[in-house]
Amino acid sequence: MTGTIVIKNGSVYDPLNEVNGEKQDIFIKDGKVVSELSDADMKDAKVIDATGKTVMPGGVDSHSHIAGAKVNVGRMMRPEDGYKATMGKTAITHSGSGETVPSVYMEGYEYSQMGYTTVFEAAVPPMEARHTHEEMRSIPMLDMGGYLVLGNNWFMMRYLKEGDIDRAAAYVSWMMKTHKTYGIKCVNPAGVENWGWGKNVSSLDEANIHFEVTPREMIDGLTEVNEMLGMPMSMHLHANNLGHPGCYETTKESLKLSSSVKANQDMDIEWAETKIDPSRDQSVYLTHMQFNAFAGTSWRDFESGVKPLADYVNNADHVVIDSGCVPFGEATCMTGDGPAIHDVAVLTGGKWSNTDVELECGAGVCPFTYLKSNPVHSTQWAMGLECLLLIDDPWKTIMTTDSPNGGPFTKYPLVMTWLMSEKFRDQTFSECHKWANDRSTLGGVDREMSLYDIAILTRANTAKTIGMAHRKGSFGVGADGDVTIYDIDPSKIDTREYSDLINKFSTAEYTIKDGQVVCHNGEITMIPERRTYYTDVSVPDANEKEMLKDVQEWFRYYSHGFNHYPTPEKYLVNPTAIKVNTEQ
Amino acid sequence: MAEVILTVNTEIGIKVEADVITTDTFAGKNKSEIESLLVWQGPKQFPLSSFFDVEGDAGSSAEDTSIVVKGDTSRVKRIGEKMTAGKITVEGSVSMHVGSQMEGGELLVKGDADSWAGMEMKGGLLHIEGNVKDHVGCAYRGKWVGMSGGRIVVDGNANNNLGGGISGGEIVVGGNVGHYCGIRQNGGLIAVKGNAIRAVAAEMTAGTMVVNGTIERFSPGFEYMTNESDLKFDDIECPGNFKKFLGDNAITKRPKGTLYVNQAANMDL
């Protein structure tokens, strides 16, 4: 029977069920976790003996740039990224190439080799949704979805300036369905619009050109709309002033804006059974905190501003962050924050690319190499780890590299190991610039994360934060049968032997998706079915009608027709709609 | 030093990716093991013996191994790629990527070479007695870090983008070069005995270039400093009178690149 499997006697880490390394058997039937299998089912079930191994739910990445226009621009801009990182084809897999911007097939295989089964694309410009879906349907091995970029959208800016929350909500609902996207992403709100005029905004209260809307109004409005609709995930924020020394203060102010907003998740779905409430608590999900936590006033007195931000998050209960760690080496910076990428390109003096997406947003791409010899890069390495180690409650943190901005996702194993091993951090301190120690507090941190913490940061909390915990990130009955088995014996872990941990995290012994072994010791064994998630949000018909009148009127500013705007379902593999706000 | 002789035994159609022909891969292998090394030709893999007769066994290390390649190898790519020691002698011409990413040892090509000879080379000596095409000792496409060490000697002419992004090592060209010679040079030495066309040393930030012949169109971002004669860079000698320029001001405010141009051959400068 396909999708029926038993994983016996492994040390299970399932934080949503408070299972911390206990020896348990995991039963999966027809691709879903069940409490046990009947004798008849057992006869046909595949059995894996996981004695002395670490068993976790399949990895869930809540923020990665792996599909869409800017990723593809990265590929086109960087032939040099491909020629040394290649993967040959096998009987069932395609060939591929690329270190920081791999080709679509290779992205899926590489994630699967590390034990990941679900990845969400971090930024989908509405007009590029078709392109993004075309890539997502070609990425094998992974369940996927994408966040829609709305922080500089003309319609949103107009509605929020006018304070017309009902129509703003109707617009968001329509846009999610139209582009088959999952949640609200807000990138440098109000600032990217200004970039069209060669400018940016530098504070929360600086109104932008023409629309005269401020970042504060955009963040407030998008958060309100998000919770009013009951979206699966909270508003996903890439704060203003990113990448500028001193930006941590803007970030802190931005986080405060949502402090009084109550999280409201209103999804019509069946929840997997979990011990901990799997619905989200946060009203803002801050992304790549490291890039938003620069202190100092210039590159000369640059230092980490993670501590004050972490202090704030420690005392707040409405924030979840992902780290945006910097594991050193090659990266390709890509973001919807066009002005921030321009600043990076001025620093490197190398090639860069910039795009304006008509009425919606923008994007930039710039290759980057993080060097251990560079004082700022070394500090950034320390800062990424500070983000995860200084915030006490792991349920407020998610591990990412903002792939490929801080480094490619293939370096997650390094980050996990730095979190678990002080010895490995000390080793890196000894290899990199002294600023890493002098300009951050990481050197004084002796916290070493457990496998339980790692499971929270890479599975349980990612799923919970983005509203996927109803089926991902746990072994609760009814959850998807996604499993990672690492060849790590928790009773024998020695964090001083860190290179062993890196290897074990890099290549999962088994990656199981929907109850089927899809990757074994790095070898892709089958190409599974997968799904694309999007939100189907209901709003009152009258609101939608009025909003559509506005949209059609303003559509004359677009270079293409209204009828060509939507992304049809045929662009998606197994389109899986999550109904939201169904009371309407 | 143990010698392995490879002789082409067939007419080669689609180009062969022969990155296994290096002293490092051969080291420790006997004749039959060398014969069964696999090479790609288009979408298919074949043993080396499908294209070459093999004589002799390799030494125990790359250093102890010498390879001689005979016959028409003008459609054989990547000979000596990434080699670290020992010696390879090719009696005829070679296709692309000869000595690409080479780290040490000695590679002699008695005929011509196609593009990408010594691409991103780190060490060793690559000597081509004939002509070469584009991108000698250059960075790969999209990159600005080219050759960083070792020496490339071309007795004949070279085409475009020679030494692009070179940061160390030396390239000596006996004949002429095409366009963009030493573009983005940021270290090392390029010495051209013959003429160059245009964009010589364009976007140079550091390093040294000598052009002994005529530059057809001189790069605008260079500033005249002084005259010097009979240049000598360790064992590389460039006799004659030279105008010394500093540049390229088009790319940096504080350029440290030095461009020497033969005075007599460039009277209009």
Interface residues (C-beta under 8 A of the other chain):
Chain A: M77 R78 P79 E80 D81 Y83 G350 K351
Chain B: A139 Y140 R141 G142 K143 W144
